[in-house]
Amino acid sequence: MATLTYVYAESTAVLGPLATYAEPHSYDLCAQHAESLTVPRGWEVMRLAMPSSPPQPGPDDLLALANAVREAASAPAPAPELRSVRTPFDGPAPVEGTRRHLRILRDPS
């Protein structure tokens, strides 16, 4: 995994270790796409040293994960949305009128 960052003013693409926070004009790439990266003519690619193994989670990472799990567990579950279902055996729609962008018409027979 790698993060690609564009510096438009300098016509440069920087490919380096996976970023820990989001920045404008930066994109996370898988290893295959990071290796096969090409840039437009006139642009330069700077490839920063990549770590040989992913970093181990630290105490801040574990605390953030625990907080996220607690928050998800304490949130109330949303009520299921109930919908009426029509079947072919129900016959034509009983009312005439509009419903959003569709128009409901009675059967002419």
DSSP file (Angstrom, degrees, kcal/mol; ACC not computed):
  #  RESIDUE AA STRUCTURE BP1 BP2  ACC     N-H-->O    O-->H-N    N-H-->O    O-->H-N    TCO  KAPPA ALPHA  PHI   PSI    X-CA   Y-CA   Z-CA
    1    1 A M              0   0    0      0, 0.0    17,-0.4     0, 0.0     2,-0.3   0.000 360.0 360.0 360.0 144.7    0.0    0.0    0.0
    2    2 A A  E     -A   29   0A   0     27,-2.1    27,-3.5    15,-0.2     2,-0.5  -0.970 360.0-123.0-151.1 161.6    1.2    3.5   -0.8
    3    3 A T  E     -AB  28  16A   0     13,-2.3    13,-2.3    -2,-0.3     2,-0.5  -0.952  19.2-154.1-112.9 130.8   -0.2    7.1   -0.9
    4    4 A L  E     -AB  27  15A   0     23,-3.6    23,-2.8    -2,-0.5     2,-0.4  -0.899  12.9-174.4-103.9 127.2    0.0    9.1   -4.1
    5    5 A T  E     -AB  26  14A   0      9,-2.7     9,-3.3    -2,-0.5     2,-0.4  -0.986  11.9-147.7-124.8 132.8    0.1   12.9   -3.8
    6    6 A Y  E     - B   0  13A   0     19,-2.2     2,-0.6    -2,-0.4     7,-0.2  -0.818   7.9-166.9 -99.2 137.0    0.0   15.3   -6.7
    7    7 A V  E >>> - B   0  12A   0      5,-3.0     5,-1.8    -2,-0.4     3,-0.9  -0.857  10.1-177.1-117.6  91.5    1.7   18.7   -6.5
    8    8 A Y  G >45S+     0   0    0     -2,-0.6     3,-1.1     1,-0.3    -1,-0.1   0.865  76.6  59.1 -61.1 -40.0    0.2   20.4   -9.6
    9    9 A A  G 345S+     0   0    0      1,-0.3    -1,-0.3    -3,-0.1    -2,-0.0   0.805 116.7  34.1 -61.0 -29.3    2.2   23.6   -9.3
   10   10 A E  G <45S-     0   0    0     -3,-0.9    -1,-0.3     2,-0.2    -2,-0.2   0.334 105.5-124.1-107.3   5.3    5.5   21.6   -9.6
   11   11 A S  T <<5 +     0   0    0     -3,-1.1    33,-2.1    -4,-0.5     2,-0.4   0.927  66.1 137.9  49.5  51.0    4.1   18.9  -12.0
   12   12 A T  E   < -Bc   7  44A   0     -5,-1.8    -5,-3.0    31,-0.2     2,-0.5  -0.970  45.1-158.3-130.8 140.8    5.2   16.3   -9.5
   13   13 A A  E     -Bc   6  45A   0     31,-2.8    33,-2.9    -2,-0.4     2,-0.5  -0.982  13.6-157.6-114.9 128.6    3.7   13.1   -8.2
   14   14 A V  E     -Bc   5  46A   0     -9,-3.3    -9,-2.7    -2,-0.5     2,-0.6  -0.931   5.6-168.9-111.5 124.0    5.0   11.8   -4.9
   15   15 A L  E     +Bc   4  47A   0     31,-3.1    33,-2.9    -2,-0.5   -11,-0.2  -0.954  28.6 136.4-113.7 117.8    4.5    8.1   -4.0
   16   16 A G  E     -B    3   0A   0    -13,-2.3   -13,-2.3    -2,-0.6     3,-0.1  -0.730  52.2 -38.8-145.2-168.6    5.3    7.2   -0.5
   17   17 A P  S    S-     0   0    0      0, 0.0    -1,-0.2     0, 0.0   -14,-0.2  -0.141  80.0 -75.2 -58.8 157.0    4.2    5.3    2.6
   18   18 A L        -     0   0    0    -17,-0.4     2,-0.1   -16,-0.1    10,-0.1  -0.320  55.2-120.6 -56.6 126.9    0.5    5.0    3.4
   19   19 A A        -     0   0    0     -3,-0.1    -1,-0.1     1,-0.1     3,-0.1  -0.355   7.8-146.3 -71.9 150.3   -0.7    8.4    4.9
   20   20 A T  S    S+     0   0    0      1,-0.1     2,-0.3    -2,-0.1    -1,-0.1   0.551  82.7  29.5 -93.5  -9.5   -2.2    8.5    8.3
   21   21 A Y  S    S-     0   0    0      0, 0.0     2,-0.2     0, 0.0    -1,-0.1  -0.982  89.5 -97.6-146.9 157.7   -4.6   11.3    7.5
   22   22 A A        +     0   0    0     -2,-0.3     5,-0.1    -3,-0.1    -2,-0.0  -0.505  37.6 179.6 -79.8 141.3   -6.5   12.5    4.4
   23   23 A E    >   -     0   0    0     -2,-0.2     3,-1.2     3,-0.1     2,-0.1  -0.953  37.6 -92.1-133.1 153.7   -5.1   15.4    2.3
   24   24 A P  T 3  S+     0   0    0      0, 0.0   -18,-0.1     0, 0.0     3,-0.1  -0.394 110.7  17.2 -63.3 146.4   -6.4   17.1   -0.8
   25   25 A H  T 3  S+     0   0    0      1,-0.2   -19,-2.2   -20,-0.1     2,-0.4   0.771  99.4 119.0  62.7  30.0   -5.0   15.5   -4.0
   26   26 A S  E <   -A    5   0A   0     -3,-1.2     2,-0.4   -21,-0.2   -21,-0.2  -0.981  38.8-175.3-126.6 143.0   -3.8   12.3   -2.3
   27   27 A Y  E     -A    4   0A   0    -23,-2.8   -23,-3.6    -2,-0.4     2,-0.4  -0.994  23.5-127.5-138.5 138.0   -5.0    8.8   -3.1
   28   28 A D  E     -A    3   0A   0     -2,-0.4     2,-0.3   -25,-0.2   -25,-0.2  -0.714  30.4-167.1 -86.0 135.1   -4.2    5.4   -1.5
   29   29 A L  E     -A    2   0A   0    -27,-3.5   -27,-2.1    -2,-0.4     2,-0.1  -0.905  19.8-120.2-122.2 148.4   -3.0    2.8   -3.9
   30   30 A C     >  -     0   0    0     -2,-0.3     4,-2.3   -29,-0.2     5,-0.2  -0.343  41.1 -99.2 -75.2 169.3   -2.6   -1.0   -3.6
   31   31 A A  H  > S+     0   0    0      1,-0.2     4,-2.1     2,-0.2     5,-0.2   0.884 121.5  53.6 -60.5 -41.0    0.9   -2.4   -4.2
   32   32 A Q  H  > S+     0   0    0      1,-0.2     4,-1.5     2,-0.2    -1,-0.2   0.924 113.1  41.8 -62.3 -45.4    0.2   -3.4   -7.8
   33   33 A H  H  4 S+     0   0    0      1,-0.2    -1,-0.2     2,-0.2    -2,-0.2   0.827 111.5  56.0 -73.8 -30.7   -1.0    0.1   -8.8
   34   34 A A  H >< S+     0   0    0     -4,-2.3     3,-0.8     1,-0.2    -1,-0.2   0.894 109.6  46.8 -65.6 -38.5    1.8    1.8   -6.9
   35   35 A E  H 3< S+     0   0    0     -4,-2.1    -2,-0.2     1,-0.2    -1,-0.2   0.833 115.4  44.6 -72.0 -32.5    4.4   -0.3   -8.8
   36   36 A S  T 3< S+     0   0    0     -4,-1.5    -1,-0.2    -5,-0.2    -2,-0.2   0.198  81.8 142.1 -99.3  17.5    2.8    0.4  -12.2
   37   37 A L    <   -     0   0    0     -3,-0.8     2,-0.3    -4,-0.2    -3,-0.1  -0.344  24.4-179.7 -62.6 132.0    2.2    4.1  -11.7
   38   38 A T        -     0   0    0     -2,-0.1    -2,-0.0     0, 0.0    -1,-0.0  -0.942   9.0-156.0-126.9 154.8    2.8    6.4  -14.7
   39   39 A V        -     0   0    0     -2,-0.3     3,-0.1     4,-0.1     6,-0.1  -0.822  31.3 -82.0-125.7 164.7    2.4   10.2  -14.9
   40   40 A P    >   -     0   0    0      0, 0.0     3,-1.9     0, 0.0    -1,-0.1  -0.195  61.8 -79.6 -62.5 158.3    1.8   12.6  -17.8
   41   41 A R  T 3  S+     0   0    0      1,-0.3     3,-0.1     3,-0.0     0, 0.0  -0.302 119.3  27.0 -57.1 139.9    4.6   13.8  -20.0
   42   42 A G  T 3  S+     0   0    0      1,-0.3    -1,-0.3    -3,-0.1     2,-0.2   0.314  97.7 114.0  88.4  -9.3    6.7   16.5  -18.3
   43   43 A W    <   -     0   0    0     -3,-1.9     2,-0.4    -4,-0.1    -1,-0.3  -0.613  57.0-140.0 -93.3 156.2    5.8   15.3  -14.8
   44   44 A E  E     -c   12   0A   0    -33,-2.1   -31,-2.8    -2,-0.2     2,-0.5  -0.907   5.9-145.8-114.7 143.7    8.3   13.9  -12.4
   45   45 A V  E     -c   13   0A   0     -2,-0.4     2,-0.6   -33,-0.2   -31,-0.2  -0.947   7.7-163.8-109.8 124.9    7.7   11.0  -10.0
   46   46 A M  E     -c   14   0A   0    -33,-2.9   -31,-3.1    -2,-0.5     2,-0.7  -0.942   5.5-163.3-105.9 118.3    9.3   11.0   -6.6
   47   47 A R  E     -c   15   0A   0     -2,-0.6   -31,-0.2   -33,-0.2     2,-0.1  -0.894   9.3-155.2-104.6 109.9    9.3    7.5   -5.0
   48   48 A L        -     0   0    0    -33,-2.9     2,-0.1    -2,-0.7    -2,-0.0  -0.415  35.6 -81.2 -79.9 158.1    9.9    7.7   -1.3
   49   49 A A        -     0   0    0     -2,-0.1    -1,-0.1     1,-0.1     0, 0.0  -0.373  47.1-145.9 -61.6 132.0   11.4    4.8    0.7
   50   50 A M        -     0   0    0    -34,-0.1    -1,-0.1    -2,-0.1   -48,-0.1  -0.827  17.0-113.3-102.2 138.0    8.7    2.3    1.6
   51   51 A P        -     0   0    0      0, 0.0    -1,-0.0     0, 0.0     0, 0.0  -0.389  17.9-133.2 -66.6 148.2    8.7    0.3    4.8
   52   52 A S  S    S+     0   0    0      1,-0.1    -2,-0.0    -2,-0.1     0, 0.0   0.741  89.0  24.1 -76.1 -22.4    9.3   -3.4    4.4
   53   53 A S  S    S-     0   0    0      3,-0.0    -1,-0.1     0, 0.0     3,-0.1  -0.978  93.8 -95.2-139.3 153.5    6.4   -4.3    6.8
   54   54 A P        -     0   0    0      0, 0.0    -2,-0.0     0, 0.0     2,-0.0  -0.351  51.0 -98.7 -66.1 148.1    3.3   -2.4    8.0
   55   55 A P        -     0   0    0      0, 0.0     3,-0.1     0, 0.0     0, 0.0  -0.350  37.9-111.8 -67.4 147.1    3.7   -0.5   11.2
   56   56 A Q        -     0   0    0      1,-0.1     2,-0.1    -3,-0.1    -3,-0.0  -0.520  39.6 -97.0 -76.1 145.4    2.4   -2.2   14.4
   57   57 A P        -     0   0    0      0, 0.0    -1,-0.1     0, 0.0     0, 0.0  -0.384  41.9-149.5 -64.5 139.2   -0.7   -0.6   16.0
   58   58 A G     >  -     0   0    0     -2,-0.1     4,-2.0    -3,-0.1     3,-0.2  -0.389  33.0 -89.0 -99.7-179.3    0.2    1.8   18.9
   59   59 A P  H  > S+     0   0    0      0, 0.0     4,-2.1     0, 0.0     5,-0.2   0.846 126.2  54.5 -62.0 -34.2   -1.8    2.7   22.0
   60   60 A D  H  > S+     0   0    0      2,-0.2     4,-2.3     1,-0.2     5,-0.2   0.887 107.3  50.6 -66.8 -38.0   -3.6    5.5   20.2
   61   61 A D  H  > S+     0   0    0     -3,-0.2     4,-2.1     2,-0.2    -1,-0.2   0.919 111.9  46.7 -64.7 -43.8   -4.8    3.2   17.5
   62   62 A L  H  X S+     0   0    0     -4,-2.0     4,-2.3     2,-0.2    -2,-0.2   0.872 112.1  50.6 -67.7 -36.7   -6.1    0.7   20.0
   63   63 A L  H  X S+     0   0    0     -4,-2.1     4,-2.4     2,-0.2    -1,-0.2   0.910 110.1  49.7 -66.7 -42.1   -7.8    3.4   22.0
   64   64 A A  H  X S+     0   0    0     -4,-2.3     4,-2.1     2,-0.2    -2,-0.2   0.898 111.5  49.4 -63.1 -40.3   -9.5    4.8   18.9
   65   65 A L  H  X S+     0   0    0     -4,-2.1     4,-2.2     2,-0.2    -2,-0.2   0.921 110.9  49.2 -64.6 -44.5  -10.7    1.4   17.9
   66   66 A A  H  X S+     0   0    0     -4,-2.3     4,-2.3     1,-0.2    -2,-0.2   0.902 111.4  49.7 -62.5 -41.4  -12.1    0.7   21.4
   67   67 A N  H  X S+     0   0    0     -4,-2.4     4,-2.4     1,-0.2    -1,-0.2   0.895 109.9  50.7 -64.6 -39.9  -13.9    4.1   21.3
   68   68 A A  H  X S+     0   0    0     -4,-2.1     4,-2.2     2,-0.2    -2,-0.2   0.895 110.8  48.7 -65.4 -39.6  -15.4    3.4   17.9
   69   69 A V  H  X S+     0   0    0     -4,-2.2     4,-2.2     2,-0.2    -2,-0.2   0.917 111.9  49.2 -66.4 -43.0  -16.7    0.0   19.1
   70   70 A R  H  X S+     0   0    0     -4,-2.3     4,-1.7     1,-0.2    -2,-0.2   0.914 111.9  49.0 -61.2 -43.1  -18.2    1.6   22.2
   71   71 A E  H  X S+     0   0    0     -4,-2.4     4,-0.9     1,-0.2    -2,-0.2   0.906 111.9  47.9 -64.5 -42.6  -19.9    4.3   20.2
   72   72 A A  H  < S+     0   0    0     -4,-2.2     3,-0.3     1,-0.2    -1,-0.2   0.875 112.0  50.3 -66.7 -36.6  -21.3    1.8   17.7
   73   73 A A  H  < S+     0   0    0     -4,-2.2    -1,-0.2     1,-0.2    -2,-0.2   0.812 111.0  48.4 -72.2 -29.6  -22.6   -0.5   20.5
   74   74 A S  H  < S+     0   0    0     -4,-1.7    -1,-0.2    -5,-0.2    -2,-0.2   0.610  87.6 101.3 -88.3 -11.3  -24.4    2.4   22.3
   75   75 A A  S  < S-     0   0    0     -4,-0.9     2,-0.1    -3,-0.3    -3,-0.0  -0.531  80.4-113.6 -73.9 136.4  -26.1    3.8   19.2
   76   76 A P        -     0   0    0      0, 0.0    -1,-0.1     0, 0.0    -2,-0.1  -0.425  32.3-109.4 -69.6 145.4  -29.8    2.8   19.0
   77   77 A A        -     0   0    0     -2,-0.1     2,-0.1     1,-0.1     0, 0.0  -0.531  36.7-109.5 -73.3 137.1  -30.7    0.5   16.1
   78   78 A P        -     0   0    0      0, 0.0    -1,-0.1     0, 0.0     3,-0.1  -0.394  34.5-107.3 -67.7 144.7  -32.7    2.2   13.4
   79   79 A A        -     0   0    0      1,-0.1     2,-0.1    -2,-0.1     0, 0.0  -0.482  39.7-106.1 -69.8 138.8  -36.4    1.2   13.1
   80   80 A P        -     0   0    0      0, 0.0     2,-0.5     0, 0.0    -1,-0.1  -0.390  32.4-117.3 -66.9 144.1  -37.0   -1.0   10.1
   81   81 A E        -     0   0    0     -2,-0.1     2,-0.4    -3,-0.1     0, 0.0  -0.708  26.2-145.5 -84.6 126.2  -38.9    0.8    7.3
   82   82 A L        -     0   0    0     -2,-0.5     2,-0.4     2,-0.0    -1,-0.0  -0.776  19.7-179.3 -95.2 135.1  -42.3   -0.8    6.6
   83   83 A R        -     0   0    0     -2,-0.4     2,-0.4     2,-0.0    -2,-0.0  -0.978  26.7-124.4-131.0 144.2  -43.6   -0.9    3.0
   84   84 A S        -     0   0    0     -2,-0.4     2,-0.5     2,-0.0    -2,-0.0  -0.722  26.6-149.1 -86.2 140.4  -46.8   -2.3    1.6
   85   85 A V        -     0   0    0     -2,-0.4     2,-0.4     0, 0.0    -2,-0.0  -0.935   3.7-153.4-115.1 127.7  -46.2   -4.8   -1.2
   86   86 A R        -     0   0    0     -2,-0.5     7,-0.0     2,-0.0    -2,-0.0  -0.787  10.0-161.7 -97.7 143.0  -48.6   -5.2   -4.1
   87   87 A T    >   -     0   0    0     -2,-0.4     3,-1.8     1,-0.0     4,-0.3  -0.760  36.3-104.5-114.7 165.6  -48.8   -8.5   -5.9
   88   88 A P  G >  S+     0   0    0      0, 0.0     3,-0.8     0, 0.0    -1,-0.0   0.747 120.0  63.1 -60.0 -21.4  -50.3   -9.3   -9.3
   89   89 A F  G 3  S+     0   0    0      1,-0.2    -3,-0.0     2,-0.0     0, 0.0   0.598  85.3  74.3 -80.2 -11.0  -53.3  -10.8   -7.5
   90   90 A D  G <  S-     0   0    0     -3,-1.8    -1,-0.2     1,-0.2    -4,-0.0   0.670  94.1-141.9 -75.4 -16.0  -54.2   -7.4   -6.0
   91   91 A G    <   -     0   0    0     -3,-0.8    -1,-0.2    -4,-0.3    -4,-0.0  -0.352  46.5 -19.4  82.5-169.9  -55.6   -6.1   -9.3
   92   92 A P  S    S-     0   0    0      0, 0.0    14,-0.1     0, 0.0     0, 0.0  -0.217  85.9 -80.2 -70.1 162.5  -55.1   -2.5  -10.5
   93   93 A A        -     0   0    0     12,-0.3    14,-0.2     1,-0.1    -2,-0.0  -0.381  38.4-136.5 -61.6 138.0  -54.2    0.4   -8.1
   94   94 A P  S    S+     0   0    0      0, 0.0     2,-0.3     0, 0.0    -1,-0.1   0.685  78.5  52.3 -75.5 -18.7  -57.4    1.6   -6.3
   95   95 A V        -     0   0    0     10,-0.1     2,-0.4     2,-0.0    -2,-0.1  -0.858  69.3-138.0-122.9 154.5  -56.8    5.3   -6.7
   96   96 A E        +     0   0    0     -2,-0.3     2,-0.3     9,-0.1     9,-0.2  -0.875  56.0  80.4-105.6 140.2  -56.0    7.7   -9.5
   97   97 A G  E    S-D  104   0B   0      7,-1.6     7,-2.4    -2,-0.4     2,-0.4  -0.984  73.6 -58.0 159.3-165.0  -53.4   10.4   -9.0
   98   98 A T  E     -D  103   0B   0     -2,-0.3     2,-0.4     5,-0.2     5,-0.2  -0.842  30.1-172.8-113.2 150.6  -49.7   11.2   -8.9
   99   99 A R  E >   -D  102   0B   0      3,-2.6     3,-2.3    -2,-0.4     2,-0.2  -0.883  64.6 -56.6-143.2 106.5  -47.0    9.6   -6.8
  100  100 A R  T 3  S-     0   0    0     -2,-0.4    -1,-0.1     1,-0.3     0, 0.0  -0.408 118.7 -22.9  53.2-122.6  -43.6   11.3   -7.1
  101  101 A H  T 3  S+     0   0    0     -2,-0.2     2,-0.3    -3,-0.1    -1,-0.3   0.444 123.2  87.3 -96.2   0.0  -42.8   11.1  -10.8
  102  102 A L  E <   -D   99   0B   0     -3,-2.3    -3,-2.6     2,-0.0     2,-0.5  -0.735  66.4-143.8-100.1 149.0  -45.1    8.2  -11.7
  103  103 A R  E     -D   98   0B   0     -2,-0.3     2,-0.5    -5,-0.2    -5,-0.2  -0.943   9.3-147.6-112.1 131.3  -48.8    8.5  -12.6
  104  104 A I  E     -D   97   0B   0     -7,-2.4    -7,-1.6    -2,-0.5     2,-0.3  -0.871  19.1-175.0-101.4 125.6  -51.2    5.9  -11.4
  105  105 A L        -     0   0    0     -2,-0.5   -12,-0.3    -9,-0.2     2,-0.1  -0.908  24.4-116.2-121.1 147.4  -54.2    5.2  -13.7
  106  106 A R        -     0   0    0     -2,-0.3   -10,-0.0     1,-0.1   -11,-0.0  -0.449  41.0 -96.1 -75.1 153.7  -57.2    3.0  -13.3
  107  107 A D        -     0   0    0    -14,-0.2    -1,-0.1     1,-0.1     0, 0.0  -0.570  30.5-137.0 -68.3 128.4  -57.7    0.0  -15.6
  108  108 A P              0   0    0      0, 0.0    -1,-0.1     0, 0.0    -2,-0.0   0.671 360.0 360.0 -66.4 -15.4  -60.0    1.1  -18.4
  109  109 A S              0   0    0      0, 0.0    -2,-0.0     0, 0.0    -3,-0.0   0.484 360.0 360.0 -80.4 360.0  -62.1   -2.1  -18.3
